[in-house]
Amino acid sequence: MQFARSSGGPWTLGKGFDTSTPVSRFIPYDDVDDPHTLPLWLRVNGELKQNGCTGDLIFKIPDIISYVSKYMTLEPYDLILTGTPHGSEPFKAGDIIECGMGDLAKIKFNVQNE
């Protein structure tokens, strides 16, 4: 991502390579009572680095979907990546990442160089 940013290239090159965006299982809409009250958290090597809530998003989720759908067709299971709460730092090889969204989703993975 740093190379893409410094060279003026699209961030897709820095964030969209194979294995760069691990995601949890699909969460059906009916499993979410209110999409604006979901706690979000991230641990790096066991240390809490981010702790936020979907209510902290600058734009409401329906507004984000509406905006994006004006420019591209959204299909079932498409992802819209909205960014990250404050406290994000670059990961390095060997880091163990755990993150989640309330009780709905949790993932854990190791960072590797490729």
GIVENQUI-V232823 format. One record per pair of residues at least 6 apart in sequence whose C-alpha atoms are under 7 Angstrom apart, sorted by the first residue. I is the first residue (numbers start at 1). J is the second residue. D is the distance in whole Angstrom. If there is no record, write none. Layout:
{{I;J;D} {I;J;D}}
This chain:
{{1;11;6} {1;13;7} {1;14;4} {1;15;6} {4;10;6} {4;11;6} {4;13;6} {4;14;6} {5;11;6} {24;105;6} {24;106;6} {24;107;6} {35;54;7} {36;54;5} {36;55;4} {37;53;6} {37;54;6} {37;55;5} {38;53;5} {38;54;5} {38;101;6} {38;102;6} {39;52;6} {39;53;4} {39;54;6} {39;101;5} {39;102;5} {40;51;6} {40;52;5} {40;53;5} {40;100;6} {40;101;5} {40;102;6} {41;50;5} {41;51;4} {41;52;6} {41;99;5} {41;100;6} {41;101;7} {42;48;6} {42;49;6} {42;50;5} {42;51;7} {42;98;6} {42;99;4} {42;100;7} {43;49;5} {43;97;6} {43;98;5} {43;99;6} {44;95;6} {44;96;6} {44;97;5} {44;98;7} {45;95;6} {45;96;5} {45;97;6} {49;87;6} {50;85;7} {50;86;7} {50;87;6} {52;85;6} {92;111;6} {93;111;5} {93;112;5} {93;113;6} {94;110;6} {94;111;5} {94;112;6} {95;110;6} {95;111;5} {96;109;6} {96;110;5} {96;111;6} {97;108;6} {97;109;5} {97;110;6} {98;107;6} {98;108;4} {98;109;7} {99;106;6} {99;107;6} {99;108;7} {100;106;4} {100;107;6}}
